Amino acid sequence: MPLEKEGILSLEELARLPAWPSPERLAQGPVVIIECAQEIPCNPCEDACRQGAITVGEPITNLPQLAEDKCTGCGLCIAECPGQAIFVVDLTYSDTEATVQLPREFLPLPDKGEWVDGLDRAGEKVCAARVLKVLNPAVFDRTPVITVAVPKEFAMQVRNIARRG
């Protein structure tokens, strides 16, 4: 698959991945988005999904497949991805905002209620984001999961955050 920019897939390229949810599923509530385009030996996401919504199968180098009708958007797969390529997006959060759950391994972690900058895949600021939740249980093995609220139009772009100040 040709890359638009070195190492950064465009939204059009991402939408062709087998683990990209349909617009209809995105409109139904929280759903996983797996931005994995590398055919490498990896399948922790498959094991993490209790609903069986993510399948890698054999060979282990297959790209993850999403059975979107099985995905509840629980986010248990986010911290399991060593490539930090898994997110959960909820376009139904409010009339004007969506939520994005993302992995965050930089310290210090943001606080609930803190305003941060929402960054795109290239690390460029695209919007302001409000931290709704910070999950860091031991079972996540040092990969906290942050939930941020962003303007709906940026939900498919925001994939990282930067603390302000």
Secondary structure, DSSP 8 states (H G I E B T S, - for coil): ---SBTTB--HHHHHTSTT---HHHHTTS-EEEE------S--HHHHH-TTS-EE--SSTTS--EE-TTT-----TTTTT-TT--EEEEETTS-SSEEEEEEE---SS---TT-EEEEE-TTS-EEEEEEEEEEE--GGGTT--EEEEEEEGGGTTT--EEEE--
